[in-house]
Amino acid sequence: MSATEDVSGFLTQAAELRLRLNANTFFSGLSKKKQNKLLRGETAYLSPLEEIAERAGIDLTTFRLLYKLLSSHVHGLPMSFYRMGEQNRGRGVHSKSEEGYTTTAVTFAAELLTAAVEEMQGLFSLAKNA
């Protein structure tokens, strides 16, 4: 498949997704400003990340620290590359530092998944009782 075909397919799919979103009752209940931001791809979240973290029961100080830590290794910032040399971090070589980062990330992910499961169970139990 050529790049032109890829772009054409993506544009078609984007138009279909916009139609589906506009037909969604939850989406149509959002403010026009929020709808437009989402449709243009300016934001990927319905609520600010800090608000989502609070609703998930994550302490905001902890969330902010983990967000900064994790994003500093995801984004191509100078510090991301600088830190790679420290104790073989980011090289796929076993080290205590890598173990610590992995443990932190898995623990945080488990907390978020647990909160998400509990929220989904609550939503579905509300739907059953309605």
N, C-alpha and C positions, 0 to 999 in steps of 0.2 A: 504494500500500500504506500502511495506517495504522500509526501508532506501536505500537498494540496488536498488530497482526499481526506487526510486526517483532520485538517482544519475544517473542511466542509462538514465532516461528520460531527465534530465537536460543536460547531455552530448550530447544526440541526438538533443535536441533543440538548444544547443549552436552551433553545427555543421551546422544545417540548417540556423541559423541566420548569421553565418559567410559566408555561400554561398550566401545568399541574399545580404549581405553587399558588398561582392566582385563583385556582378553583378550590383550594383548601380553606375550610372555614376558620381554622386556627390562624393561618397566615393572613386571611382577609380581616381578622380582628386586630391585627397589629396596626400601628400608626402608618400612614402613607410614607412618612419619612423613613421609618424602619424598613418597610417593605422595599422601598427604592434602594436603600443601602444594601439589603440582602440580594436583591435582584441584580444589582451591578457588581456584586462580589466584593464590596468594600469591607464587609465584615463576615466572619464565618460563624459568629455566635449570636444567639438571640439575646443573651444578657452578657454583661461584662464578666470576664473570667473570675474576678474576685467575688462577685455576687454568686456565681455558680459554685465556687469553693465554699463560701459561707453556707449555702443551702445544702451542700454535701457534708457539712459538719467539720470542715477543715479549718483549723485556726489560721487566721489571715497572715499572721507573722510567718508561720510555717510555710503557707502557700507561697508567699512572696519570696522567701529564701529559696525554696525548691524551684520556683519558676525561674529565678535569676540563674541559679546553678545549672539547671537543665538547658535553658535557652543559650547560655554562654558556650555550651558545647555543641549546639545545633547550628547556630548562625555562624557564618564565616567572619568572625571578628578576630582582630589581632590576638586577643587574649586566648581565644580557642586554640590557636596554633602554638602560642607561647607555653601553654600548660601541657602540651603533649609530651614534652621532654621530661617533665617532672615524674619520676618513678614509673616510666613507661606508660603513662596514661594515654589512652586513645590509640594504642598500637596493637591491641589484641593480645598483648603479652600479659600473662598472669602476674598480678602484684596485689599487695594489700590495698593499695589505693583503688585499683579497679574493683576489687571485691567490695570495698566500702561504697563506691558509687553504684554498683549493681544492686547491692542490698538496699540502699536508699531508694533507688528508682522502683524496685519491685515492691517494697513496702508501701510507697506512696501510691503506686498503681493499684495495689490490693485494697487500700483504703478507699480510693475513688470507685473501684468496681463494687465494693461492698455497699457503699452509699447509693450507687446507681441501681443495684439490684433491689435494695430496700425501697427506693423511690418507685421503681417499676411495680413492685409487689403492692405498694400502697395505691398506686394509680389503678391497677387492675382490680383490686378489691373494692375500690370506690365505684368502678364501672359495673362490677357485678351487682353491687347493692343499689345501683340507680334504677 
